[in-house]
Amino acid sequence: MRKTIILHIGASKAGSSSIQSFIRRNRPLLNSLGYVVPDISLGTGENVSGEHVFALEALAKARDAAGFRARMDAVFAQSGDAARAVLLSAENLSNLGNSAIIEGLSAQYDLRIVMYLRRQDELLTSAWQQWASKIETDFYAWLIMALKQFGHWNKVLAEWEQRAGADAIVARVFDRNSFVDGDLLHDFIDALGLAEHIDAFDYKQGESNPSVTDAITMMVSGNRKIFSDVHDNRFYGALNELTGNNLVDGKKVSLLSRKQRDKVIEYYRPVNEAVCRKYFKGRPRLFPVVDHEKYRYLSSDQLVDEKFRAIMTIIAALVQERAG
C-alpha cells in the first residue's frame, strides 16, 4: 500500500499559525491514526512545533527534490509500518516556484496538497502589517509590487497540480461561512480526510498575539532601529503587553480607501473566477462580496487623530507603569 505525504502549503495569512498549533497539540492522536508529524528539521525527534517553514524553505531554495524525498523516506522508515501518512505544514510553500521540492515525488508516494485561499485585499494588508512594514517604508509603493507577486491563486494551484496531479489538490476558501461547521480546524480535519474522527481532536487554542492598529505600523514602517527583519515581533509584542492590547483595533483601520479596496478586488477578479470555475464547481463566486462595514475608512485628518490617540495610549501606559 502506497504511503501518503500531505503538504499544507498555506497560503500565508490564511490561518496557518492556528493550524500549526493544532497539529502540534494533536500530534499524539494524529500518530495513533497513522499520521506522522515530523520535527522542525523533518526528522522524527521531539522538537515538534507543527510547522516546517524553515526546513522546507532551505530545500525549496536549493530546489533539492532528492533531498526532500530522502527525508520523507527516512521518516517513514523510522516510524514503522503503522505510519500511513506524513503531515507537513509550511505556508511559504504557496510562493511560486516552491513546488519544485516535490518534483518526481508522485512516482513513489500519494500526495495531498491542502491550500486555503484568502481574498487578496485582506491578504495584502495583513502581509504588510505582519512582514513587509518591518522593512519597507511606503505601503503604496510596496503594494504596486505586491499586486503582481501575491494572490495569483490560479498560478499557484496550477504549479502544484502539474507536479502532484489534479486529484492531489484540496483547495479551500479562507472564510468562516465556507468552513465545515463554520470552524477552520474542523475544516482542516475534513481536508485531511479525517472527518470521521472530528470529535476526537483538541481544538483549544493558545493565547494569540493580536495585531496592533495600522496607525502604529504607518509610524514605524521600515524603521531598522525597531525591526531587525520581517520576523521580528518584539516591538509589537511589547506594545501589546504594555498597553493591555488597547492598541488592537475592534474595527480594523483600513490602509486602503473604499475605492482602492474595490479596485484591488476587481484586479484579481479574473484570477478568482478562473479558480472558482476549476476547483469550486457550482459555487457562484470564490469569495463573499466585500463587507465594507468591517473596516474603518479614515480621512487624512481622522488618521492623524488616530495616530495621536495611539501615541497617547502608549504614554499613558508608560506613566501608569512608572507609577507602579
QUIJOGI-V684601 format. One record per pair of residues at least 4 apart in sequence whose ideal C-beta (glycine too) atoms are under 6 Angstrom apart, sorted by the first residue. I is the first residue (numbers start at 1). J is the second residue. Records with the same first field share a line. If there is no record, write none. Layout:
I=J ; J
//
This chain:
2=110
3=76 ; 109
4=85 ; 110
5=72 ; 86 ; 109 ; 111
6=85 ; 87 ; 112
7=88 ; 113
8=89 ; 114
9=93 ; 94 ; 115
10=16 ; 91 ; 94
11=94
12=91
13=118 ; 123 ; 126 ; 127
14=116 ; 118 ; 174
15=19 ; 184
16=91
19=188
20=50 ; 51 ; 89
21=50
22=185
23=37 ; 50 ; 89
24=48 ; 49 ; 50
25=202
26=30 ; 201 ; 202
27=37 ; 48
30=35 ; 37
34=82 ; 83 ; 84
35=85 ; 87
36=79 ; 83 ; 86
37=48 ; 87
38=42 ; 75
39=43 ; 45 ; 47 ; 48
40=47 ; 49
41=55
42=55 ; 71
44=75 ; 78
51=89
52=56 ; 88 ; 90
53=90 ; 92
56=60 ; 90
57=92
59=64 ; 67 ; 68 ; 101
60=98 ; 101
63=100
65=101 ; 103
68=101
69=105
72=86
75=79 ; 86
76=83
79=83
93=98
94=156
99=159 ; 160 ; 163
102=163
105=109
106=111 ; 164 ; 165
111=164 ; 168
112=168
113=160 ; 164 ; 168 ; 169
114=170 ; 191
115=171
116=172 ; 174
117=153 ; 173
118=122 ; 123 ; 174
119=287
120=151 ; 268
121=261 ; 264 ; 265
122=126
123=151
124=146
125=255
127=131 ; 132
128=132 ; 133 ; 139
129=133 ; 211 ; 217
131=230
132=136 ; 142
133=217 ; 221
134=227 ; 230
135=230
136=142 ; 222
137=221 ; 222
139=255
142=146
146=150
151=268
152=271
153=157 ; 275
154=271 ; 274 ; 275
157=161
160=164
161=166 ; 169
164=168
170=191
171=279
172=191
173=178
176=182
179=183 ; 184 ; 187
180=186 ; 187 ; 190
181=186
185=203
186=198
189=194 ; 198
190=195
209=237
210=245 ; 248
212=216 ; 236 ; 239 ; 247
213=247 ; 249 ; 253
214=253 ; 255
215=253 ; 306 ; 307 ; 310
216=310
217=221
220=226
226=235
227=232
228=232
233=237
239=243 ; 247
240=245
242=317
243=247 ; 313 ; 317
246=313
247=310 ; 313
249=253
251=296
252=295
253=296
254=295 ; 297
256=260 ; 261
258=292 ; 297
268=272
272=286
275=279 ; 286
276=280 ; 283 ; 286
298=302 ; 303
//
